Amino acid sequence: MKIRQIELTDAERKALDHGYKHGKTASYRKRCHIILLKSDGRIAKDIAQITDTNIQSVYNWLNRYDAEGIQGLQTKAGQGRPRILDKQHEQIVKDCISEERQLSPSWQTTTTNRQTISQMTLKRFFKTLVTPINVSVKDKRTMPSLKEYQVRKEHN
């Protein structure tokens, strides 16, 4: 039986090593690790044990790497369950929050395609909103330093 070999250039090895150490997701880091282990001459069974996957997954990622390169190791768009609330709903939700800050039973609503939205879904969606609404933020220049605070405290 012939063992499949992967020959990597220095640039490919460097890119895979960077992906393995600094990749955005754990799955991407694992996929880079699989390719690196195979390029070191390991067999698929050993790689599967080391990375806690099955042998078929190892071969699938090796095939994807051969076909698409390092870009093929990224998770493709459209994987997983479609979102109930997405970016188009963000402004609608922000407007509702500015009118009514408390999460109440009236928040359970339906989207434009008649899907029911639970409070839990709304809570998760709120966490993804990056800009706080109606929150006053003091300018850092107006905040006293620790030293200034201690001096003020001693005088009072």
C-alpha positions in Angstrom: 0.0 0.0 0.0 1.4 3.4 -1.0 1.3 6.1 1.7 0.1 9.4 0.4 2.7 12.2 0.7 2.2 15.9 0.8 5.1 18.1 -0.2 4.9 21.7 1.1 6.9 24.7 0.1 8.4 26.9 2.8 5.7 29.5 2.1 2.9 26.9 2.4 4.3 25.4 5.6 4.6 28.9 7.1 1.0 29.8 6.1 -0.3 26.5 7.5 1.8 26.9 10.7 0.4 30.4 11.1 -3.1 29.1 10.6 -2.5 26.3 13.1 -1.2 28.7 15.8 -3.3 31.8 15.1 -6.4 30.7 13.1 -9.7 32.3 13.8 -11.6 29.1 14.6 -10.7 25.9 16.3 -11.9 23.9 13.2 -9.6 25.9 10.9 -6.6 25.4 13.3 -7.4 21.6 13.4 -7.5 21.4 9.6 -4.2 23.2 9.3 -2.8 20.8 11.9 -4.0 17.8 9.8 -2.1 19.0 6.7 1.0 19.8 8.7 1.0 16.3 10.3 0.5 14.6 6.9 3.4 16.6 5.4 5.6 15.3 8.2 4.9 11.8 7.0 2.3 10.6 9.5 -0.4 8.1 8.5 -4.1 9.0 8.5 -4.9 6.8 11.4 -2.3 8.5 13.6 -3.5 12.0 12.5 -7.1 11.0 13.3 -6.1 10.0 16.8 -3.9 13.1 17.4 -6.6 15.5 16.1 -9.6 13.6 17.6 -11.3 13.1 14.3 -12.0 10.1 12.1 -9.9 8.8 9.3 -12.4 9.8 6.6 -12.3 13.4 7.8 -8.6 13.4 7.5 -8.8 12.2 3.9 -11.6 14.7 3.1 -9.4 17.6 4.3 -6.4 16.3 2.5 -8.4 16.1 -0.7 -9.8 19.6 -0.1 -6.3 21.0 0.5 -5.0 19.3 -2.7 -7.9 20.8 -4.7 -8.2 24.3 -3.2 -5.1 25.0 -1.2 -5.1 26.6 2.2 -8.3 28.6 1.3 -10.1 25.2 1.1 -9.5 24.7 4.8 -11.8 27.6 5.7 -15.5 26.8 6.5 -17.5 27.7 3.4 -20.4 30.1 3.6 -23.9 28.6 4.1 -22.9 26.0 6.6 -25.1 25.5 9.6 -28.6 26.7 10.3 -29.7 30.0 8.7 -30.1 32.9 11.1 -33.6 34.0 12.2 -32.4 37.6 12.8 -29.7 39.1 10.6 -28.3 42.5 9.8 -31.5 43.7 8.1 -33.3 43.4 11.4 -30.7 45.3 13.4 -32.1 48.8 12.8 -35.7 47.6 13.6 -34.5 46.1 16.9 -32.5 49.2 17.8 -35.6 51.4 17.2 -37.7 49.1 19.4 -35.1 49.2 22.1 -35.0 53.0 22.1 -38.8 53.0 22.7 -38.9 50.2 25.3 -35.7 49.2 27.1 -37.0 46.3 29.1 -37.4 42.8 27.6 -41.0 42.0 28.1 -43.5 39.4 26.6 -44.4 42.0 24.0 -40.9 41.4 22.5 -42.0 38.0 21.3 -42.9 38.8 17.8 -42.7 37.5 14.2 -40.3 38.4 11.5 -41.2 39.4 8.0 -41.4 35.7 6.9 -43.7 34.9 9.9 -41.2 33.1 12.0 -41.7 33.4 15.8 -38.8 34.9 17.7 -38.4 33.8 21.2 -36.9 36.0 24.0 -33.8 33.8 24.1 -33.2 34.5 20.4 -33.6 38.2 21.0 -31.2 38.1 24.0 -28.6 36.4 21.8 -29.2 38.9 19.0 -28.8 41.8 21.5 -25.4 40.5 22.5 -24.3 40.8 18.8 -25.2 44.5 18.6 -21.9 46.4 18.9 -23.1 49.9 19.5 -24.8 50.7 22.8 -28.0 52.6 22.6 -28.8 55.6 24.9 -25.7 55.0 26.9 -23.8 58.0 28.1 -20.1 57.5 28.0 -17.8 60.0 29.7 -14.8 61.3 27.9 -11.6 59.7 29.3 -10.1 63.2 29.6 -12.7 64.1 32.2 -12.1 61.1 34.3 -9.7 61.8 37.2 -6.5 59.7 37.3 -5.9 57.4 40.3 -3.5 60.0 41.7 -6.0 62.8 41.3 -8.7 60.7 42.9 -6.5 59.9 45.9 -5.6 63.6 46.4 -9.3 64.6 46.2 -10.1 61.9 48.7 -7.5 63.1 51.2 -8.8 66.7 51.0 -12.4 65.6 51.8 
